[in-house]
Amino acid sequence: MAGRKRKTQDLTAAAARTQSGLSRTNRKRTLLPDSPKQTIKCETSQSSEPERSHYFDQNSDLQHKLGQDFFNQPCISLAKAFLGKVLVRRCADGTELRGRIVETEAYLGGEDKASHSAGGKRTERNTAMFMKPGTIYAYPIYGIYLCMNVSSEGEGAAVLLRSLEPLQGQSVMKELRAARRKEGARQLKDKELCNGPSKLCQALNIPRCFDRRDLASDPEVWLETDPNTSPADPQDIVSAPRIGIESHGEWAKKPWRFYLRGHPCVSVVNREA
């Protein structure tokens, strides 16, 4: 128990050092993002400035931000439409972390036996899946990690965000990821920061308390179009079986995982597809 307590304290202290990404002194202490009772802060000392985007015009956020209409589409359609869009996490000090979505999975609701809402079952945990399209469904796995989903059109349907390409704030992302890894572990490459559903939640400091929040209107996390890239071409989107649901028989074989062909940040490449 003493060893566990010490490790927890080390993680907490390390997470506190990751919040600004620019100033490496005079940081305020904070907690890891998995506890529902904590306050999430990404603060810098007064001597530092928030990191600003090298990819996006800060004065045109509203122009590129995706609204309610975008999310109100069928689950599979939304899972594909997410590819190439940019997930933004704004911290308390104004620092913005950005990652381009390169991999998703669709879970179709009641008919989908691999979905948390299979059979139309509603629970305290999966309530967000039955809320309006664009609602964040953040849930824990293995008791310590988080996954981020977004509800779509359809009863109990949602899209899992599996992988991102880091675009902005990589130094902050690296420190946030390092805080959850073993001491002395090698430094992660940029392509490894967000190449998995739990990894992207750690790298962008997505907390459990974001569950049931509206991605179309929330001031701390939202989705944007990338003004520097064109929408993904259908021929560049790979359809493959979803991951980690092998026990669900035929539903595990449904080709409802989608990713950008050849992208280095995809979590798992399907050779057959």
DARA-V118008 format. One record per backbone hydrogen bond with DSSP energy under -0.5 kcal/mol. NH is the residue of the N-H (numbers start at 1). CO is the residue of the C=O. If there is no record, write none. Layout:
{{NH:CO} {NH:CO}}
This chain:
{{5:1} {6:2} {7:3} {8:4} {9:5} {10:6} {11:7} {12:8} {13:9} {14:10} {15:11} {16:12} {17:13} {17:14} {18:15} {19:16} {31:39} {35:32} {38:35} {41:39} {48:45} {58:56} {60:57} {61:58} {64:60} {65:61} {66:223} {70:67} {71:67} {72:68} {73:71} {75:153} {78:74} {79:75} {80:76} {81:77} {82:78} {83:80} {84:101} {85:82} {86:224} {87:85} {87:99} {88:222} {89:97} {90:220} {91:89} {91:95} {93:42} {94:91} {96:51} {97:89} {98:168} {99:87} {100:165} {101:85} {102:163} {103:163} {104:258} {105:160} {106:256} {107:158} {110:155} {112:109} {113:111} {115:112} {118:115} {119:110} {120:117} {121:118} {127:123} {129:126} {130:127} {131:128} {134:151} {135:132} {136:213} {137:149} {138:136} {139:137} {139:147} {141:145} {144:141} {145:141} {147:139} {149:137} {149:147} {150:159} {151:135} {152:157} {153:73} {156:129} {157:154} {158:107} {159:150} {160:105} {161:148} {162:103} {162:160} {163:103} {164:194} {165:100} {166:164} {167:98} {168:98} {173:169} {174:170} {175:171} {176:172} {177:173} {178:174} {179:175} {180:177} {181:178} {185:182} {192:189} {193:190} {196:194} {200:196} {201:197} {202:198} {203:199} {204:200} {205:202} {206:201} {207:205} {208:33} {210:207} {211:208} {212:136} {213:210} {215:134} {215:213} {217:214} {218:214} {222:88} {223:215} {224:86} {225:64} {227:225} {229:226} {232:83} {236:233} {237:234} {238:236} {238:259} {240:257} {242:254} {248:245} {249:246} {251:248} {252:249} {253:250} {254:251} {256:254} {257:240} {258:104} {259:238} {260:102} {261:236} {263:260} {266:263} {271:269}}
